[in-house]
Amino acid sequence: MKKHKTISNPDLTVGKNNKQRWNQAKHRRHGFHNAHRLFRRALMIRSRNVLVLASQPNASIQNHPGLKKLMRNSAFSAVCCIRDDKILMEAAAGDFSTSQPHSIQSISKLHIHLIIGQLISQGVLSLKAKVKDYLPDIGSGYAEVPVQALLDMKVNNNFSEDYFDPHSDCYTEEIALGWRLPSNNMDKESTLVDFTNSITGFCDQENITVADYKSANTDVLTRILAKFSPKSLAVHIEEIADAIGYEGAFHISLSPDGYPAFSGGGCLSARDLARFGLMFARKGLDIHGADFANSAFLTKSLSRNAPNLSKPKEWLRYSNHLMTDGRFVGHAGYGGQFLLVDTITKTSCSFLSVLENEDGYDDMYMGEVAATLREICAQ
């Protein structure tokens, strides 16, 4: 039998600086604009009904100097601001649009807040329980950690999320998220279970006052939700999509063992990401005005004491897997993504961009994005 020539998939093969091609600096813009087609495997969900939006331009937002500055940055992809069912402002770069899917990275973590809130209201989970109570096989890095600490990014173990270190654990994690192949393509792909079980080095976390951001915390929460929810996580995602009313599709990468990558594998358009934010503006009501999310859990998440983020986003706290200062709620994402919602004005603003520096991250830039969205949402 003839032996055919094959090559390792070039999009998923690890190259320079231990990154797959679609996350290397010179390919990242194409990668983030097409991640939904580049993942090793993914789930795609459409909403049953679409939330219809009307245009109601807001000149103050359109002419905001901080936003205009961000839109001039070469990283800019798209922005969309919605209040109720009115688009106050939307714009996109010349190579993109507000209706195209874009990697939203860690904004995907907000799904955990919605799902765990539902399970708490059903009495399925206790935030005081330790991870080992739910996952007896978990490694020493998480066995003694309370579920509440996972939700608040208040865990001290050996997992490292240093975007400036190409050999940080967060890049190894990407294999378990379905984003890339192992460095040696002949090696077995690590599952999410194997990856989270391998983390060691637990230390006491009681004195943590600044969030110690670890996407592996989300991976552990994903396993707990998958094991104890009476519904599959795919059904939860579908129900969230129906409650939000996406115009396009929600895509999310899958681990080799079938877990959705809530730690960062989601893709949405700017318009649909702003629709997603409206769920928080409505205090958990769906597009038909019916209760969907656990509104009491959301309200408590906004007001409770929780670790602050590091500068320049220190005005935000990390509480129950969302970022908040008590009024604003949202989440940031690697590479230049941000969703921010004003619970007073009921305004949801999504901002998508692609940082093309070697590391794909810039603290000052992200601080500027967050501060600008805060000003815009409050208008």
LOMAR-196183 format. One record per residue: residue number from 0; z, y, x of N, C-alpha, C in turn. Coordinates in steps of 0.02 Angstrom, whole numbers, plus 50000, padded with zeros to 5 digits. Each point is the difference from the previous one (the first is absolute). Layout:
! residues N
R	nr	n.Z	n.Y	n.X	ca.Z	ca.Y	ca.X	c.Z	c.Y	c.X
R	NUM	Z	Y	X	Z	Y	X	Z	Y	X
...
! end
This chain:
! residues 379
R	nr	n.Z	n.Y	n.X	ca.Z	ca.Y	ca.X	c.Z	c.Y	c.X
R	0	50000	49940	50042	50000	50060	49958	50000	50062	50044
R	1	49957	50047	49983	49995	50061	50040	50063	50041	49996
R	2	50023	50024	50057	50058	50044	50003	49978	50072	49999
R	3	50019	50036	49947	49978	50070	49992	50045	50048	50038
R	4	49971	50054	50021	50038	50051	50036	50042	50041	49951
R	5	50062	50012	50017	50044	50043	49958	50036	50050	50045
R	6	50022	50053	49970	50041	50050	50035	50060	50016	49957
R	7	50053	50022	50032	50059	50023	49963	49982	50061	49959
R	8	50023	50003	49937	49982	50056	49956	50016	50067	50035
R	9	49949	50041	50013	50012	50061	50040	50046	50050	49967
R	10	50003	50002	49933	50045	50047	49967	50073	49981	50007
R	11	50013	49935	50007	50068	49974	50000	50025	49980	50069
R	12	49955	50002	50049	50018	49979	50067	50038	50055	50036
R	13	50053	49980	50036	50041	50048	50036	49964	50021	50064
R	14	49999	50066	50010	49968	50027	50060	50046	50048	50036
R	15	49975	50059	50012	50036	50050	50039	50068	50015	49969
R	16	50051	50005	50044	50068	50018	49979	50028	49955	49945
R	17	49980	49937	50000	50027	49950	49954	49988	50019	49927
R	18	49944	50032	49986	49981	50019	49932	49934	49967	49981
R	19	49993	49981	49937	49936	49976	49974	49952	50059	49996
R	20	49935	49985	49997	49950	50053	50006	50010	50054	49948
R	21	50014	49982	49937	50002	50051	49948	50060	50047	50006
R	22	50048	49985	50044	50056	50046	50012	49998	50030	50070
R	23	49946	49989	50037	49992	50035	50064	49976	50071	49986
R	24	50020	50046	50043	49989	50071	49987	49929	50017	49980
R	25	49951	49976	50036	49931	50020	49985	49971	49966	49938
R	26	50034	49948	49975	49977	49966	49940	50047	50011	49940
R	27	50056	50035	50011	50053	50003	49949	49977	50035	49936
R	28	49960	50052	50006	49979	50035	49940	49958	49954	49955
R	29	49953	49966	50030	49962	49950	49962	50047	49945	49974
R	30	50048	49980	50040	50046	49947	49981	50043	50018	49940
R	31	50029	50060	50000	50044	50020	49945	49960	50014	49936
R	32	49936	50020	50008	49958	50012	49942	49972	49935	49972
R	33	50006	49946	50037	49971	49936	49978	50048	49942	50008
R	34	50064	50014	50007	50049	49947	50014	49998	49945	49947
R	35	49988	50020	49937	49998	49951	49946	49945	49947	50009
R	36	49951	50016	50043	49946	49953	50014	50007	49967	50068
R	37	50050	50022	50039	50007	49977	50069	50059	49952	50010
R	38	50047	50000	49953	50058	49955	50006	49977	49927	50005
R	39	50041	49960	50031	49987	49928	50004	49998	49969	49930
R	40	50045	50021	49957	50002	49977	49931	50035	50054	49958
R	41	49983	50005	49936	50029	50053	49959	49997	49982	49926
R	42	50043	50033	49962	50001	49996	49927	49972	50065	49972
R	43	49960	49996	49947	49973	50059	49968	50018	49998	49926
R	44	50027	50057	49975	50022	50004	49931	49969	50062	49967
R	45	49975	49994	49939	49977	50056	49959	50047	50008	49941
R	46	50008	50062	49977	50041	50015	49942	49963	49983	49935
R	47	50038	49978	49950	49970	49986	49934	49974	50064	49968
R	48	50041	50054	50003	49981	50065	49973	50004	50052	50055
R	49	49959	50051	49996	49998	50053	50051	50031	50064	49973
R	50	50044	50030	50038	50028	50065	49981	49946	50053	50010
R	51	49977	50030	49945	49947	50050	50003	50029	50066	50025
R	52	49966	50030	50048	50022	50063	50029	49950	50055	49985
R	53	50026	50059	49987	49958	50059	49989	50011	50049	50057
R	54	49948	50039	50015	50005	50049	50054	50033	50064	49974
R	55	50050	50024	50035	50032	50064	49985	50017	50033	50066
R	56	49950	50030	50033	50009	50027	50068	50057	50050	50004
R	57	50039	49993	50053	50055	50046	50014	49983	50038	50064
R	58	49984	50064	49992	49977	50040	50057	50053	50007	50054
R	59	50063	50002	49979	50055	50007	50048	50003	49940	50047
R	60	49990	49940	49972	49999	49940	50041	49937	49997	50042
R	61	49944	50014	49970	49936	49997	50036	49999	50047	50060
R	62	50034	50057	49994	50000	50050	50053	50062	49999	50043
R	63	50041	49948	49993	50061	49996	50040	49981	49997	50074
R	64	50025	50046	50041	49978	50002	50071	50017	49937	50039
R	65	50058	49970	49986	50018	49939	50035	49953	49943	49984
R	66	49981	49994	49936	49954	49947	49980	49930	50012	50029
R	67	49978	50062	49999	49934	50016	50028	49998	49984	50075
R	68	50056	50011	50034	50004	49983	50071	49994	49924	50009
R	69	50036	49961	49960	49997	49927	50005	49930	49974	49985
R	70	49967	50032	49952	49932	49978	49981	49949	50016	50054
R	71	50015	50048	50043	49955	50016	50056	50009	49952	50059
R	72	50056	49963	49999	50014	49952	50053	49950	49942	49996
R	73	49975	49979	50057	49950	49946	50000	50027	49934	49973
R	74	50066	49994	49994	50029	49939	49973	49993	49995	49924
R	75	49991	50055	49967	50001	50004	49927	49950	49953	49967
R	76	50024	49962	49949	49957	49958	49959	49995	50027	49929
R	77	50058	50005	49965	49999	50022	49930	50069	50022	49978
R	78	50001	50042	49948	50062	50023	49969	49990	50004	49925
R	79	50052	49985	49961	49995	50005	49928	50069	50017	49972
R	80	50003	50051	49958	50063	50022	49969	49992	49997	49924
R	81	50045	49964	49967	49997	49991	49927	50067	50019	49969
R	82	49996	50034	49942	50059	50013	49959	49985	49976	49930
R	83	50042	49956	49973	49986	49968	49936	49934	49963	50006
R	84	49948	50021	49963	49935	49968	50006	49947	50051	50022
R	85	50023	50051	50038	49954	50053	50022	49995	49999	50076
R	86	49938	50001	50025	49989	50006	50072	50003	50074	50018
R	87	50051	50019	50038	50009	50069	50020	49957	50018	50060
R	88	49988	49949	50041	49960	50012	50060	49981	49933	50030
R	89	49939	49992	50021	49979	49942	50039	49943	50020	50046
R	90	49999	49969	50057	49948	50014	50050	49996	49942	50048
R	91	49943	49995	50033	49990	49946	50048	49957	50023	50058
R	92	50006	49965	50055	49958	50013	50058	49928	49981	49984
R	93	49953	50024	50040	49930	49988	49988	49980	49926	50002
R	94	50039	49959	50036	49984	49930	50005	50040	49957	49952
R	95	50033	50032	49950	50044	49962	49956	49999	50031	49931
R	96	50040	49972	49953	50007	50028	49933	50069	49983	49974
R	97	50021	50032	49945	50066	49987	49972	50002	49937	49958
R	98	49942	49967	49992	49998	49938	49960	49989	49938	50043
R	99	49995	50008	50066	49991	49943	50045	50067	49972	50022
R	100	50006	49934	50004	50063	49971	50025	50012	50017	50074
R	101	50063	50009	50017	50021	50021	50067	50064	49962	50015
R	102	50010	49981	50061	50063	49969	50019	50057	50049	49987
R	103	50052	49977	49962	50058	50043	49987	50060	49978	50042
R	104	49991	49947	50039	50051	49978	50047	50069	49993	49965
R	105	50052	50031	50028	50068	49987	49975	50016	50030	49932
R	106	49955	50040	49972	50011	50022	49931	50002	49938	49954
R	107	49970	49946	50023	50002	49936	49963	50072	49978	49987
R	108	50047	50021	50042	50070	49979	49993	50031	50021	49933
R	109	49971	50051	49968	50027	50022	49936	49996	49946	49946
R	110	49955	49951	50009	49998	49944	49954	50066	49961	50001
R	111	50030	49995	50058	50065	49965	50005	50052	50034	49957
R	112	50002	50067	50002	50048	50037	49958	49990	49983	49926
R	113	49938	50000	49978	49987	49987	49929	50018	49929	49980
R	114	49982	49951	50042	50012	49930	49982	50074	49983	50004
R	115	50034	50021	50053	50070	49982	50007	50042	50035	49946
R	116	49979	50060	49980	50035	50034	49945	49998	49959	49936
R	117	49943	49970	49986	49993	49958	49941	50046	49938	50005
R	118	50001	49969	50059	50040	49939	50008	50075	50014	49998
R	119	50020	50059	50023	50071	50019	49995	50019	50009	49927
R	120	49957	50032	49961	50015	50010	49929	50004	49934	49962
R	121	49966	49949	50026	50001	49934	49969	50057	49956	50026
R	122	50038	50027	50048	50056	49962	50028	49979	49945	50047
R	123	49939	50004	50026	49974	49947	50043	50027	50007	50072
R	124	50008	50063	50023	50020	50012	50069	50062	50045	50003
R	125	50038	49992	50054	50057	50043	50015	49987	50035	50066
R	126	50008	50065	50002	49989	50037	50062	50056	49989	50050
R	127	50056	49974	49977	50057	49987	50045	49993	49933	50036
R	128	49957	49956	49974	49991	49935	50031	49968	50007	50069
R	129	50012	49951	50043	49969	50000	50066	49934	49960	49997
R	130	49957	50015	50047	49934	49968	50000	50007	49924	50002
R	131	50048	49974	50038	50007	49927	50006	50018	49968	49933
R	132	50028	50039	49954	50015	49973	49933	49937	49985	49961
R	133	49946	50035	50016	49937	49990	49965	49949	49961	50042
R	134	50004	50009	50066	49953	49966	50046	50041	49963	50053
R	135	50023	49939	49985	50043	49964	50047	49968	49987	50068
R	136	49933	50000	50003	49965	49985	50062	49986	50061	50043
R	137	50021	50060	49978	49984	50061	50035	50032	50000	50070
R	138	49967	50035	50047	50026	50003	50068	50062	50043	50006
R	139	50030	49999	50059	50064	50035	50011	49993	50076	49995
R	140	49940	50026	50007	49990	50073	49995	50013	50027	49930
R	141	49997	49956	49949	50008	50022	49931	50052	49962	49959
R	142	50025	49945	50025	50044	49957	49960	50060	50037	49971
R	143	50031	50043	50039	50062	50034	49978	49987	50069	49969
R	144	49938	50018	49992	49983	50067	49975	50005	50002	49923
R	145	50036	50049	49972	50001	50008	49927	49931	50023	49975
R	146	49982	49980	49940	49936	50020	49971	49995	50077	49997
R	147	50056	50033	49985	50000	50073	49996	49978	50031	50067
R	148	50021	49971	50055	49982	50026	50066	49925	49993	50012
R	149	49969	49946	49976	49928	49993	50005	49965	50057	49963
R	150	50024	50015	49940	49969	50051	49958	50006	50070	50031
R	151	50053	50012	50038	50014	50066	50028	49978	50008	50073
R	152	49964	49950	50027	49981	50002	50071	50062	50012	50044
R	153	50049	49959	49987	50064	50007	50035	50017	49934	50033
R	154	49953	49974	50040	50008	49935	50032	49991	50009	50075
R	155	50045	49969	50037	49997	50003	50073	49988	49929	50027
R	156	49939	49987	50022	49984	49935	50031	49946	50011	50052
R	157	49971	49945	50025	49954	50006	50056	49928	50018	49981
R	158	49985	50005	49935	49932	50019	49980	49986	50072	50020
R	159	49944	50012	50033	49983	50067	50021	49937	50025	49964
R	160	50003	50062	49976	49942	50032	49969	49986	50064	50038
R	161	49972	49991	50059	49984	50055	50044	49924	50004	50006
R	162	49969	50046	49963	49927	50005	49999	49971	50019	50068
R	163	50042	50027	50044	49977	50021	50066	50001	49943	50051
R	164	50029	49943	49981	50003	49941	50043	49951	49948	49973
R	165	49945	49987	50033	49950	49954	49974	50024	49928	49993
R	166	50058	49985	50030	50027	49932	49995	50063	49999	49957
R	167	50009	50052	49959	50056	50002	49953	49993	49945	49948
R	168	50056	49979	49972	49999	49945	49950	49958	50018	49940
R	169	49993	50064	49984	49963	50019	49940	49926	49981	50005
R	170	49974	49994	50061	49931	49979	50008	49993	49924	49994
R	171	50051	49964	50024	50000	49928	49990	50007	49984	49925
R	172	50038	50041	49965	50009	49992	49928	49934	50002	49963
R	173	49951	50037	50027	49936	50008	49966	49963	49933	49990
R	174	50013	49952	50043	49970	49933	49990	50026	49970	49936
R	175	50067	50008	49989	50032	49972	49940	49983	50041	49937
R	176	49970	50059	50009	49981	50041	49942	49926	49990	49982
R	177	49964	49960	50039	49930	49988	49985	49954	50054	50025
R	178	50020	50036	50053	49960	50056	50026	49959	49982	50061
R	179	50020	49948	50036	49969	49985	50064	50010	49927	50018
R	180	49965	49978	50052	50008	49932	50026	50048	50001	50059
R	181	50028	49942	50018	50041	49997	50061	49959	50020	50061
R	182	50034	50021	50053	49966	50020	50062	49955	49944	50024
R	183	50024	49939	49996	49959	49941	50014	49978	49972	49933
R	184	49936	50005	49985	49975	49981	49935	50010	49926	49985
R	185	50017	49961	50050	50013	49929	49990	50071	49988	49975
R	186	50044	50050	50007	50069	49992	49977	50005	50003	49924
R	187	50051	49968	49974	50012	50002	49928	50022	50070	49979
R	188	49978	50022	49942	50021	50064	49973	50072	49995	49975
R	189	50041	50046	50021	50071	50000	49979	50005	50017	49926
R	190	50040	49961	49964	50013	50014	49929	50054	50053	49994
R	191	50006	50029	49941	50053	50050	49989	50069	49966	50005
R	192	50005	49939	49977	50063	49963	50005	50018	49988	50073
R	193	49953	49975	50039	50013	49987	50071	50017	50064	50037
R	194	49964	50054	49985	50011	50063	50035	50070	50027	49986
R	195	50019	50004	49937	50066	50028	49983	50057	49954	50024
R	196	49988	49935	50000	50052	49954	50024	50010	50004	50075
R	197	49951	50027	50035	50003	50003	50074	50040	50060	50025
R	198	50016	50048	49956	50034	50061	50022	50074	49987	50012
R	199	50025	50023	50056	50069	49987	50020	50036	50066	50015
R	200	50060	49995	50028	50035	50058	50027	50035	50045	49951
R	201	50028	49972	49947	50036	50042	49951	50061	50033	50032
R	202	50008	50065	49985	50060	50038	50020	50026	50036	49938
R	203	50063	50019	50002	50030	50036	49944	49962	50064	49985
R	204	49988	50013	49936	49960	50058	49980	50040	50054	49964
R	205	50066	49993	49997	50041	50045	49960	49995	50073	50023
R	206	49989	50011	50064	50000	50069	50027	49931	50032	50000
R	207	49950	49967	49970	49933	50029	49999	49997	50057	49950
R	208	49985	50061	50023	49994	50058	49956	49929	50025	49996
R	209	49958	49980	50048	49928	50016	49999	49963	49935	49989
R	210	49954	50000	49953	49963	49939	49983	49969	49968	50062
R	211	50012	49935	50009	49970	49962	50055	49941	49962	49970
R	212	49943	50032	50000	49942	49977	49962	49971	49936	50028
R	213	50001	49947	49959	49975	49935	50020	49961	49970	49942
R	214	49935	49993	50008	49959	49970	49946	50018	49927	49988
R	215	50030	49968	50049	50021	49931	49989	50053	49995	49945
R	216	50039	50054	49989	50047	50000	49944	49963	49989	49934
R	217	49942	50032	49993	49959	49992	49940	49974	49928	49995
R	218	49981	49971	50056	49976	49931	49999	50054	49952	49975
R	219	50062	50011	50021	50055	49958	49978	50012	50010	49925
R	220	49998	50062	49977	50008	50014	49929	49944	49967	49960
R	221	49939	50001	50027	49944	49968	49966	50013	49926	49989
R	222	50027	49967	50051	50016	49929	49993	50054	49988	49947
R	223	50050	50043	49998	50054	49993	49951	49972	50009	49929
R	224	49959	50052	49990	49971	50012	49934	49955	49942	49978
R	225	49960	49975	50046	49955	49945	49984	50039	49937	49980
R	226	50057	49989	50032	50038	49939	49986	50039	50004	49935
R	227	50025	50060	49982	50047	50003	49944	49972	50034	49938
R	228	49944	50033	50005	49970	50029	49939	49973	49945	49956
R	229	50008	50006	49934	49970	49950	49955	49924	50006	49996
R	230	49973	50054	50028	49928	50011	50001	49976	49998	50072
R	231	49936	49984	50009	49972	50003	50067	49991	50073	50020
R	232	49998	50013	50065	49990	50069	50023	49932	50027	49979
R	233	49951	49956	49994	49933	50021	49977	50005	50026	49928
R	234	50039	49967	49959	50009	50023	49931	50037	50068	49999
R	235	50050	50008	50043	50035	50064	50005	49951	50056	50018
R	236	49956	49987	50049	49951	50050	50021	49954	50018	49943
R	237	49979	49949	49963	49955	50011	49942	50035	50042	49947
R	238	50064	49985	49987	50037	50038	49949	50011	50072	50023
R	239	50011	50011	50064	50006	50068	50026	49934	50037	49992
R	240	49945	49967	50015	49934	50031	49992	49988	50019	49928
R	241	50019	49957	49953	49990	50015	49929	50045	50058	49977
R	242	50059	50005	50030	50047	50054	49982	49976	50067	50027
R	243	49959	49999	50052	49977	50062	50033	49932	50022	49974
R	244	49956	49953	49987	49933	50017	49975	49952	50022	50054
R	245	49991	49958	50051	49954	50015	50054	49928	50005	49975
R	246	49964	50046	50029	49928	50006	49987	49961	49949	50042
R	247	50020	49994	50062	49969	49951	50045	50044	49939	50008
R	248	49993	49967	50056	50038	49939	50013	50057	50013	50048
R	249	50054	49961	49992	50053	49997	50050	49988	49937	50041
R	250	49996	50009	50065	49992	49944	50046	50062	49994	50042
R	251	50019	49938	50018	50056	49990	50046	49988	49937	50040
R	252	50012	50005	50065	49989	49942	50043	50052	49947	49986
R	253	49984	49938	50019	50043	49943	49989	50016	49965	50066
R	254	50061	49976	50005	50020	49961	50059	49968	49932	49998
R	255	49999	49962	50055	49972	49933	49999	50033	49954	49949
R	256	50064	50014	49984	50035	49960	49950	50001	50033	49931
R	257	49956	50050	49990	49987	50025	49933	50044	50056	49975
R	258	50040	50032	50043	50043	50056	49977	49961	50066	50003
R	259	50004	50042	49949	49970	50066	50004	50034	50041	50055
R	260	49961	50038	50038	50028	50038	50056	50026	50068	49975
R	261	50056	49999	49964	50029	50062	49974	50024	50047	50056
R	262	50007	49973	50059	50022	50043	50055	49947	50048	50024
R	263	49936	49990	49979	49950	50047	50021	49928	49982	49985
R	264	49988	49949	49959	49932	49974	49991	49962	50027	49940
R	265	50027	50051	49965	49967	50025	49941	49942	50048	50014
R	266	49952	50002	49953	49944	50047	50004	49989	50029	49930
R	267	49997	50066	49996	49987	50036	49938	49959	50062	50015
R	268	49965	50025	49950	49967	50065	50007	50053	50055	49994
R	269	49983	50060	50023	50046	50056	49995	50018	50014	49927
R	270	49951	49994	49956	50012	50013	49929	50047	49947	49970
R	271	49989	49937	50017	50042	49947	49974	50069	50000	50031
R	272	50005	50021	50063	50066	50006	50031	50040	50054	49966
R	273	49968	50055	49981	50035	50052	49962	50020	49974	49931
R	274	49957	49959	49969	50018	49968	49937	50063	49956	50010
R	275	50002	49964	50055	50058	49958	50016	50063	50043	50002
R	276	49996	50058	50031	50057	50045	50005	50026	50024	49932
R	277	49954	50005	49951	50021	50022	49934	50051	49953	49968
R	278	50000	49937	50021	50051	49953	49975	50070	50027	50015
R	279	50009	50030	50059	50065	50028	50020	50013	50067	49965
R	280	49946	50038	49989	50007	50063	49963	50023	49987	49928
R	281	49977	49944	49972	50018	49981	49931	50066	49963	49996
R	282	50035	49994	50057	50065	49965	50003	49993	49927	49978
R	283	49944	49969	50019	49992	49928	49988	49963	49982	49936
R	284	49976	50048	49962	49961	49985	49940	49928	49983	50018
R	285	49969	49955	49962	49930	49983	50013	49954	50050	49966
R	286	49935	49989	50004	49952	50049	49974	50002	50005	49924
R	287	50032	49952	49967	50007	50002	49927	50067	50029	49978
R	288	50042	50020	50049	50065	50028	49984	50055	49949	49990
R	289	49986	49936	50016	50049	49947	49993	50039	49991	50065
R	290	50062	49976	49994	50040	49986	50060	49966	49946	50042
R	291	49995	50012	50064	49971	49950	50045	50046	49988	50059
R	292	50011	50052	50041	50044	49993	50058	50072	50009	49978
R	293	50046	49985	50044	50071	50008	49987	50018	50073	50013
R	294	50000	50041	49946	50011	50072	50009	50069	50015	50027
R	295	50050	49960	49982	50068	50011	50025	50003	49988	50076
R	296	49964	49949	50023	49996	49985	50071	49965	50056	50037
R	297	49946	50027	49972	49965	50055	50031	50044	50062	50003
R	298	50033	50017	49945	50044	50058	49999	50055	49995	50051
R	299	50031	49941	50005	50053	49990	50049	49973	50005	50071
R	300	49939	49976	50010	49970	50002	50067	49991	50072	50024
R	301	49988	50046	49954	49990	50070	50019	50064	50035	50019
R	302	50056	49978	49972	50063	50037	50008	50049	49969	50049
R	303	49992	49936	50016	50050	49965	50040	49996	50019	50074
R	304	50054	49988	50035	50003	50011	50072	49960	49946	50036
R	305	49955	50020	50044	49958	49953	50037	49980	50032	50066
R	306	49977	49960	50048	49982	50027	50066	49944	50051	49996
R	307	50006	50053	50039	49947	50050	50005	49944	49974	50045
R	308	49940	50026	49989	49945	49987	50046	50010	50041	50063
R	309	49965	49983	50053	50005	50038	50062	49958	50064	49994
R	310	50012	50047	50045	49962	50062	50000	49926	49986	50012
R	311	49955	50039	49970	50011	50060	49960	50004	49988	49925
R	312	50012	49938	49979	50006	49985	49929	50072	49987	49981
R	313	50047	50032	50036	50071	49986	49990	50026	50025	49932
R	314	49960	50038	49964	50020	50023	49933	49994	49944	49948
R	315	49970	49944	50021	49992	49943	49956	50049	49944	50020
R	316	50023	49962	49950	50041	49940	50011	49960	49938	49982
R	317	50018	49943	50032	49967	49937	49983	50047	49961	49954
R	318	49984	49998	49936	50045	49971	49950	49963	49950	49956
R	319	50021	49937	50002	49971	49948	49957	49924	49996	50005
R	320	49976	50005	50062	49929	49992	50017	49956	50056	49975
R	321	50027	50060	49998	49960	50060	49990	50031	50057	50039
R	322	49961	50053	50010	50024	50059	50035	50014	50055	49949
R	323	50058	50032	50006	50019	50050	49950	50050	50051	50029
R	324	50001	50058	49968	50053	50049	50014	50040	50014	49937
R	325	49989	49960	49949	50034	50009	49936	49954	50028	49947
R	326	49952	50040	50021	49950	50028	49954	49931	49969	50012
R	327	49980	49999	50062	49935	49972	50019	50008	49926	50017
R	328	49948	49962	49984	50001	49928	50015	49931	49980	50024
R	329	49997	49953	50047	49935	49977	50024	50007	49955	50060
R	330	49948	49999	50042	50001	49958	50060	49945	50022	50047
R	331	50011	49989	50064	49950	50013	50052	49966	49935	50019
R	332	49944	50006	50035	49964	49941	50024	49969	50012	50068
R	333	50000	49949	50041	49971	50003	50068	49929	50027	49997
R	334	49983	50039	50050	49932	50024	50007	49986	50066	49966
R	335	50049	50025	49959	49990	50065	49969	50001	50001	49925
R	336	50037	49953	49967	50001	49996	49927	50066	50028	49973
R	337	49997	50031	49940	50061	50022	49968	49989	50007	49924
R	338	50050	49977	49963	50003	50011	49928	50066	50035	49986
R	339	49997	50056	49964	50061	50036	49983	49996	50021	49926
R	340	50057	49991	49966	50004	50015	49928	50060	50046	49988
R	341	49988	50052	49961	50054	50046	49980	50024	49978	49931
R	342	50063	49977	49996	50026	49976	49937	50016	50057	49951
R	343	49999	50062	50024	50011	50058	49957	49935	50024	49968
R	344	49950	50014	50042	49935	50024	49974	49956	49943	49976
R	345	50020	49937	50015	49962	49940	49981	49931	49998	50034
R	346	49998	50025	50061	49937	50003	50037	49999	49946	50054
R	347	49944	49965	50004	49990	49947	50050	49943	50019	50045
R	348	50012	50002	50066	49949	50018	50048	49991	49944	50052
R	349	49940	49978	50008	49984	49950	50051	49959	50033	50055
R	350	50014	49979	50062	49964	50027	50057	49981	49942	50046
R	351	49936	49992	50014	49975	49946	50041	49964	50028	50061
R	352	50014	49971	50057	49967	50023	50062	50000	49943	50051
R	353	49965	50011	50054	49995	49949	50053	50010	50033	50067
R	354	50058	49992	50029	50013	50025	50067	49964	49957	50051
R	355	49960	50032	50042	49958	49962	50046	50024	50005	50072
R	356	50065	50017	50009	50029	49995	50067	50012	49926	50015
R	357	50016	49984	50061	50006	49930	50020	50051	49962	49959
R	358	50056	50033	49982	50055	49967	49967	49995	50002	49923
R	359	49958	50044	49974	49993	50004	49928	50059	50032	49965
R	360	50041	50036	50038	50059	50031	49969	50015	50066	50034
R	361	50028	50047	49961	50019	50066	50026	50055	50027	49955
R	362	50062	50000	50025	50058	50021	49960	49992	50071	49975
R	363	49978	50045	50042	49994	50070	49980	49948	50009	49945
R	364	49945	49965	50006	49948	50002	49949	50026	49975	49933
R	365	50036	49943	50002	50026	49972	49938	50053	50045	49968
R	366	50039	50034	50043	50048	50048	49974	49966	50058	49966
R	367	49944	50021	50029	49961	50055	49970	49970	49980	49933
R	368	49975	49939	49996	49972	49974	49937	50054	49999	49946
R	369	50059	49972	50017	50055	49995	49952	50021	50068	49975
R	370	50008	50048	50045	50023	50067	49982	49948	50035	49956
R	371	49937	49991	50015	49946	50031	49961	49998	49971	49929
R	372	50005	49934	49994	49999	49969	49934	50060	50022	49959
R	373	50057	50009	50033	50060	50023	49964	49988	50069	49970
R	374	49969	50044	50038	49986	50068	49974	49949	49997	49942
R	375	49950	49958	50008	49947	49996	49949	50027	49970	49935
R	376	50038	49947	50005	50027	49966	49941	50046	50046	49960
R	377	50035	50044	50034	50050	50044	49968	49968	50057	49962
R	378	49935	50012	50009	49967	50057	49968	49986	49987	49926
! end
